[in-house]
Amino acid sequence: MPDYYQHPGWYDTGAGEDNDGPSRRAVVRAAGNPDAPVWMWRAVPDGVQHTFNPGDWVTTSRQYARDHLESALDGVGHILARRVTAGVLYTDGNSINEWAYHPSA
């Protein structure tokens, strides 16, 4: 997403925090440094163990994870958090808030 740094408005989904929230700040801080530490968050239903699996959808915004817990899980569940390096997170570019977790093999 190199053009994100020049044109962040292209990635605004109308979610309110896209261009000035924690997800954008995480991306800008990690620019050009795949070893930069970032937090990833994930809302999961009750009964899911406290772990992240390769391929899980995650976010770099705690508030986005909370919103997902409320909207998609009716507030029933919990938020997982883990500090990782930026290089293990990938996006298809459709939302600055949504990433896939792919740790090295």
Buried (B, 14 or more C-beta within 10 A) or exposed (E): EEEBEEEBEEBBEEBEBBBEBBBBBBBEEBEEEEEBEBBBBBBBEEEEEEEBEEEBEBBBBBBBBBBBBEEEBEEEBBBBEBEBBBBBBEBEEEBBBBBBBEEEE
